[in-house]
Amino acid sequence: MYAVLKTGGKQYRVQEGDVLFVEKIEAEVDSTVELTDILAVTNAEGKLVVGSPVVEGAKVVAKVVAQGKAKKVVVFKFKAKKDYRRKQGHRQPYTKIAIEKIEA
């Protein structure tokens, strides 16, 4: 059984037991979150149910494993022959979640 969910502007295909990194979710570590933007889900018989835009009554229960920041990305801007240089770093925050249960 799998589901396609939407969180943080991205879509993920998940099964029970999957661990994935998503955009930051405001939740404490070791707490559970319910993701309700489910775009598609397979039922117990393996039949695919596609929502328009979401499947009514479907949700994914996940446990927050960790909160953190990704590796630094260096943004360097310059203009040739104009003595213009700007160096900036960015670390994107993420939430590591483990999928516990898919309810259709």
C-alpha positions in Angstrom: 0.0 0.0 0.0 1.4 3.4 -0.9 0.3 7.0 -1.1 1.3 10.1 -2.9 1.3 13.1 -0.6 2.0 16.8 -0.9 4.0 18.8 1.6 6.2 21.8 1.4 5.3 22.3 -2.3 6.7 18.9 -3.3 5.1 15.5 -3.9 6.3 12.2 -2.4 5.4 8.6 -3.0 5.5 6.9 0.4 5.0 3.5 2.0 4.8 2.5 5.6 8.3 2.4 7.1 9.8 5.0 4.7 12.0 7.7 6.1 12.2 11.0 4.1 13.4 14.5 4.4 10.7 17.2 3.8 10.6 21.0 4.1 10.4 22.1 7.7 7.3 21.2 9.7 6.7 22.9 13.0 6.6 19.9 15.3 8.6 18.6 18.2 11.0 15.6 17.8 9.4 12.3 18.6 5.9 13.7 18.1 3.5 12.5 15.4 2.1 14.5 12.6 -0.9 13.9 10.3 -0.4 14.8 6.7 -3.8 15.2 5.0 -2.9 16.4 1.5 -3.1 13.0 -0.1 -3.2 13.1 -3.9 -3.5 9.4 -4.5 -3.6 6.2 -2.4 -3.9 2.5 -3.1 -6.5 0.6 -1.0 -6.2 -2.9 0.5 -7.1 -4.6 -2.8 -4.3 -2.7 -4.6 -6.7 -0.4 -6.5 -5.5 3.2 -7.0 -7.8 6.0 -5.8 -6.9 9.4 -7.3 -8.3 12.5 -5.6 -9.5 15.7 -7.3 -7.4 17.4 -5.9 -7.1 15.4 -2.7 -8.6 12.0 -1.5 -11.3 12.7 1.0 -10.7 11.0 4.4 -7.2 9.8 3.6 -4.3 10.7 5.8 -0.7 9.6 6.5 0.5 9.4 10.1 4.3 10.1 10.5 6.7 10.4 13.4 9.2 13.3 13.5 12.6 11.8 13.8 14.8 14.9 13.6 14.9 18.6 12.8 17.9 20.1 11.1 19.6 22.1 8.4 21.0 20.8 5.1 24.6 21.4 4.0 25.5 25.0 3.1 25.0 26.2 -0.4 27.3 29.1 -1.4 25.7 31.8 -3.5 28.4 33.9 -5.2 27.4 36.8 -7.5 29.8 39.0 -9.5 29.8 41.3 -12.4 32.8 41.2 -14.7 35.0 44.3 -14.8 32.8 46.2 -12.3 34.5 45.1 -9.0 31.2 43.7 -7.7 31.3 40.5 -5.7 28.8 39.2 -3.1 29.2 35.9 -1.3 26.3 34.5 0.7 25.5 31.1 2.3 22.2 29.4 2.8 21.2 26.3 4.8 17.7 25.0 4.1 15.9 23.7 7.2 14.4 20.2 7.0 12.3 17.7 9.0 13.2 14.0 8.9 10.0 12.0 9.2 9.2 8.2 9.3 5.9 7.0 7.8 4.0 5.0 10.4 0.6 4.4 8.9 -1.4 5.1 5.8 -5.2 5.5 6.3 -7.4 5.4 3.3 
